[in-house]
Amino acid sequence: MQGSDFDIAIAGAGIVGVSCALWAQMRGLKVMLADGNAPGSGTSSGNAGTIATYACVPVNSPSIVSGLPFYLFSKESPLGFDWRHALTNMPWMISFLRNCSKDRVRTISDHLGDLLSHADAGLDPLIEAAGAEDLMVSNDCLYVWSTQAGYEGAKVSNEARRRNGVAFDLLSADDIRGLEPALQMPLHKGLLYKGARHVRDPLALTERLHAKFVAMGGTWVQQDVTNTEADPAGVTLNLANGSTVRAGKFVVAAGAHSKAIKGSGAASTPLDTERGHHLLYKDHGHLISRPVGWADAGFYAVPMDPGLRVAGTVELAGLTKPKSKGRLAYLARKAHEMFGDIGTPDEDWLGFRPTFPDALPAIGPSPKSANILYAFGHQHIGLTLAGITGRIIADMAEGRAPNFDVSPFDPKRFG
């Protein structure tokens, strides 16, 4: 790293990039974090806020293939689909479907389960360091099905959770209403994920971690990294303002926008985005006491400091299309089914989940250079996996091996 301005430079100030920066700073490295936008202001600000250590079940599923007509054409589908985007990204779509076989889904679930088992060990030291304990709520998480068919269809998924050590209680409809009496939709069965936590305000959490990074001497530059050039001694970075920075290691942590960083090799990865929307009902945060995931409908309702956030579903439509009126209308309709007449939402939002066709993140050296590290592609669980991703990246930057097998997330798996 001789002749470098920094030991490590990180592109992307979402929750993953900020976690990478804070972990590296806590290890005593000289760190630069760069992003053209304010910390946490992108996708990290609008997620469901769940620390979903139970989320070892990927979106990939054999039921996607068998139920494709429903998912593509029904107004009640939790999946939105842009045909033009699909046709221009057909290799990604085919690869995604190939990863929906029973055997592949089991393998993916077990890899995710292993990574998730370390999630708290990666996130908790950052929360403690930043004094962000007040933003965390420990009140379990409720996951419910409205129909017997929906619950029966989730048996394989629930077995995968149990196989991966997820602790949960099986609840009846009466049990669910006893916990959350405001729920008005039909209820059949539910799972209560024991020990699950959520965040009162995801944006505030990222801002708190970022503030700690800066307070510890980290360098924050509000500029995008546009180009990189690696060599055996390190990486030269070009910023949007025309300045040049030299770092021993460079981390791509720009989420769904990672492919835009030229020279990093990220453009050659099969990265796409699962667009997610949310609605906020400011006066209704009191309706529930914990996150409630409505499994049949594909979204969460979560009590947060700003209000009741109704967040989720999936839309495959790329990065440039505006907010989907159809997705937002679906969430509003389902929110009313869930809680009755709660009025019109005070806010709507669109974010971009960075997703690979095998639902696993890319964490590790770029095929382009060992001095470029990837930390993106966390799909629905970036908040949950941010801390452990940051710890892994810090290990790699120091030349040490992580304390568990991270080979399933090796970027070289894409060839």
Buried (B, 14 or more C-beta within 10 A) or exposed (E): BEEBBBBBBBBBBBBBBBBBBBBBBBBEBBBBBBBBEBBBBBBBBBBBBBBBBBBBBBBBBBBBEEBBEEBEEEEEBBBBBBEEBBEEBEEBBEBBBEBBBEEBBBBBBBBBBBBBBBBBEBBBBBBEBBEBEEBBBEBBBBBBBBBEEBBEBBEBBBEBBEEBEBBBEEBEBEBBBEBBEBBEBEBBBBBBBEBBBBBBBBBBBBBBBBBBBBEBEBBBBBBBBBBBBBEEEBBBBBBBEEEEBBBBBBBBBBBBBBBBBBBBBBEBBBBBBBBBBBBBBEEBBEBBBBBBBBBBBBBBBBBBEBBBBBBBBBBBBBEEBEEBEEBBEBBBEBBBBBBEEBEEBBEBBBBBBBBBBBBBBBBBBBBBBEBBBBBBBBBBBBBBBBBBBBBBBBBBBBEEEBEEEBEBBBBEBBE
